[in-house]
C-alpha cells in the first residue's frame, strides 16, 4: 500500500530539500498528496518544486505558504536557488493564501492515513495545528527534520535551523499529540554527507540534473552536501536506516542565547527521536528509486 505524504518544505536555500522531493517523486510507494512551501519568497520556492514535478511527469498540488514567522523576524528571506529557474520549465502561478486550508482539508479527507513530512521551519504547521487543534490526532504520523537531541554530537550548532527559524511554531508542533511524532535531528543527519565532486557523479538521473544545477549556488559557499531532508524522507519507507528512541522534547523559549533549542529527555514519552543512522543503508535506499 502506498504511503500518503504531505510535504512542507523551504526548498530553494539548502539543496537537500530538492533531493528529498526528487526521492519522493520517484518512490514507487509514495503517494505525494501535495506540497506546501514556507519562509521568504515562498512563491519562488513553489516554482522550484514545480520544476521537479514537471520533469517527473507528475501533477502535484503546490501551495506557497506563510513567509514570516509568527512573532520573530524572518532570517531566511530569499530563495537563492531560484536564480537557476530560467533553465527549467516550471509553473509560475499558484493559489495564494490557501496552503493551510489545503493541508487541513487533505488531512481531514484521509483521517489516520497521512504522514506529514516537514523539512523546514515550522510556521505552516504551527498555524495549522492552532486553527484546527484536531488535526494532529487525524495524522498517521508527523516526521520532522529539525532539532539537535544529542547536544554532545558533532554538528554545526546545538540550535538547529528549522527549529530556530520560528521557535514559537516549533513549540506548538512539539506540544501536539500525534500518533507517531518522529524527529530526525542534525546530530544524526550530519553523519550523512557528500562532497561536491562526489555529488556531481551522484546526480546522473534526469530528475537529479536540476538538483545539481540548484546546488551550484550552494557550492558557491559550501563544498559539502548534508542529506538532512532526504534522510528524514527515507525513514518513512525504510525502517532499517535509523534507530529511534522514545522520550519527550521541549523547546527553549526563554533563554535568549538558546531559543529554539530542542531539549530531549529519554523516557516513555510522546516523541520518537533518531539516535543512530546507517549511512550505507540510507544511500542504497535513496539511489534505489532512481534505478
C-alpha positions, 0 to 999 in steps of 0.5 A, a space after each residue: 500500500 502506498 504511503 500518503 505524504 504531505 510535504 512542507 518544505 523551504 526548498 530553494 536555500 539548502 539543496 537537500 530539500 530538492 533531493 528529498 522531493 526528487 526521492 519522493 517523486 520517484 518512490 514507487 510507494 509514495 503517494 505525494 498528496 501535495 506540497 506546501 512551501 514556507 519562509 521568504 519568497 515562498 512563491 519562488 520556492 513553489 516554482 522550484 518544486 514545480 520544476 521537479 514535478 514537471 520533469 517527473 511527469 507528475 501533477 502535484 498540488 503546490 501551495 506557497 505558504 506563510 513567509 514570516 514567522 509568527 512573532 520573530 523576524 524572518 532570517 531566511 528571506 530569499 530563495 537563492 536557488 531560484 536564480 537557476 529557474 530560467 533553465 527549467 520549465 516550471 509553473 509560475 502561478 499558484 493559489 495564494 493564501 490557501 496552503 493551510 486550508 489545503 493541508 487541513 482539508 487533505 488531512 481531514 479527507 484521509 483521517 489516520 492515513 497521512 504522514 506529514 513530512 516537514 523539512 523546514 521551519 515550522 510556521 505552516 504547521 504551527 498555524 495549522 495545528 492552532 486553527 484546527 487543534 484536531 488535526 494532529 490526532 487525524 495524522 498517521 504520523 508527523 516526521 520532522 527534520 529539525 532539532 539537535 537531541 544529542 547536544 554532545 554530537 558533532 554538528 554545526 550548532 546545538 540550535 538547529 535551523 528549522 527549529 530556530 527559524 520560528 521557535 514559537 511554531 516549533 513549540 506548538 508542533 512539539 506540544 501536539 499529540 500525534 500518533 507517531 511524532 518522529 524527529 530526525 535531528 542534525 546530530 544524526 543527519 550530519 553523519 550523512 554527507 557528500 562532497 561536491 565532486 562526489 555529488 556531481 557523479 551522484 546526480 546522473 538521473 534526469 530528475 537529479 540534473 536540476 538538483 545539481 544545477 540548484 546546488 551550484 549556488 550552494 557550492 558557491 559557499 559550501 563544498 559539502 552536501 548534508 542529506 538532512 531532508 532526504 534522510 528524514 524522507 527515507 525513514 518513512 519507507 525504510 525502517 532499517 536506516 535509523 534507530 529511534 528512541 522514545 522520550 519527550 522534547 521541549 523547546 527553549 523559549 526563554 533563554 535568549 542565547 538558546 531559543 529554539 533549542 530542542 531539549 530531549 529527555 529519554 523516557 516513555 514519552 510522546 516523541 520518537 527521536 533518531 539516535 543512530 543512522 546507517 549511512 550505507 543503508 540510507 544511500 542504497 535506499 535513496 539511489 534505489 528509486 532512481 534505478 
